[in-house]
Amino acid sequence: MKMWAGRFSKEADARVNDFNSSIRFDSRMVEQDCKGSIAHAQMLAAQGIISKEDAHLIVEGLTGLYKDLQEGTLLFDPNAEDIHMFLEEQLTKRIGDAGKRLHTARSRNDQVALDLRLYLREEASQIFDLLHELASQFTNLAGEHLETVMPGYTHLQRAQPVTFGHHLMAYANMLARDMGRLQDAAARMNFSPLGCCALAGTTYPIDRQMTAHALGFDGICQNSLDGVSDRDFCIELASCLSLVMMHLSRFSEEMVSWCSWEFKFIELDDAFATGSSIMPQKKNPDVSELIRGKTGRVYGDLMSLLSMMKSLPLAYNKDMQEDKEAIFDAVDTVKLCLTTMIPMVSTMTVLGDNMRAAAAKGFINATDCADYLTKKGIPFRDAYKCTGGLVALCIEKGLTLETLPLSDYQAACPVFGEDIYEAISLTTCVKGRTSEGGPSPQSVQKQIDWMQDFLQSH
Ligand code: ARG
C-alpha cells in the first residue's frame, strides 16, 4: 500500500510505479536523508511538536537503519518510490507510530532539496581537494622545468619560445580559477530549504534556524516557494564542472599530441597507456582521450539541467526529479577524470631535449630578430619585414636563423652585427622575456610563488 493511498481507489499501474520510482539513483543520498530526518525530529521535539520519546525512537531507528544498510543486512527495495519513502516505511516498520510522526511539518519537497544540497556540498569539497592536488602537481613540476625550453604555439604553429614550466603554470592558473568558482558555488548552495515544507511553510511552530545550524548551513532559504523549487545550485555546480572539464580536455588534447611520434615531448608511463589489439607497436593515450571525450558528457549534464528547469512554474514539479541523474553523473565523471589524471601526470616522463629541438626548428626566434633591429633604431614594421625576408631566405637555403651567415644578414640590413647570434639564441630569447607573467625562469618562479601562496591559503 502506498503512503498516499488514502485518496485513491486503485493501486498504481506497475508501469507507473517503475516510471515514477527514483530509488535506483537517489539511494545514494541515504546518509543525507537520515541526517536531515534526525535534525528535523530533534527540532520537532525541542519545539514540543512531537514528544522527546518519539524523537529518541526516531533517532535510534534511523541510526540503526543506516547501519544495517551500510552493513548489507538491510537492502534497498527497488520497488520503493524513492529513498525518502523507503526510509520512512522501514522506520515505521521498526518503531511504529513514532515513525509516522517524523513527517510532521515536512514534505518530500523540502526533504529532497535538503538532501541534494547536503550531498553536493560534500562532493564539491572532494572535487575541490582533487583540483588542489592537480594544481599543486602542475606547480611542483613547473618548478623542475624553469629552463626546459619548448616552442609556444599559436594556431598550432610554432610561435615564440616558452618553457615547459611556463606552459604548466598556465594550467595551474585555470585550476585555481576552477577552485574559486567551486567555492563560490558551494557558498551559495549552503542554505537550508528544510522547513519550506511542500511549498507554503507550515502552521507548526518549527525552528528552521535550529535545523539549519545543526546541519552546518550558513542560513536558511528565505522564501519557501523558492526553497523547494530552486535548483540553481545544481546548475551552477554543473557549470563549474563543465569549465573544469574544458580545462582538463585542453590539457588532454595536448597530452595526446605530445606523446605522438610527431612531437614526442612526453612519454606516458606504461601503467597509464594502452596497447592496440592489432598493431604491436602502439602505445595509446586512451586516458587523455577519454577525459577529452567525457567532457561532452558533462556539458550534456549541464544542458539537461538547464533544459529541465526552463519555464517550470513554481513551485515543485516532478520534472525536477530528473536533476539527480544529471548532476550525479557530472560529479562522478569529474572525480573519475581527476583521480586518473593526477597519477598519469605524476608518472609521465618529460622529454626536454625533444622540446628544445622542436623549439630550435620553427623560427620561433624571428620576433627576437626583429626586436634586435628595433633596438638598433630600425622601426618595428621595417624590422618585421626585413626578418620575414630572412626567414624566407633560410627556408630557401634549408637553414635556420642561427645558421644563416652574417653576410646574408648584412645584405638584408647593414645594422646586423656578430651579436645577432647571441640575441636570437633560444636561451637568450627565453631568459630575456622577463615581463611579469612571461616565460623567463624568474618570471615563472614568481608565478610559482604566487600559486604556492594561493594553494596554501585554500
Ligand atoms: N523523488 C522525488 C524527487 O526526487 C522526491 C520529491 C517528491 N515530491 C513529490 N511531491 N512527489 O524529486
Boltz pocket constraint, residues with backbone or C-beta under 6 A from the ligand:
constraints:
  - pocket:
      binder: B
      contacts: [[A, 20], [A, 22], [A, 26], [A, 81], [A, 82], [A, 108], [A, 109], [A, 112], [A, 316], [A, 317], [A, 318], [A, 320], [A, 321]]
      max_distance: 6.0
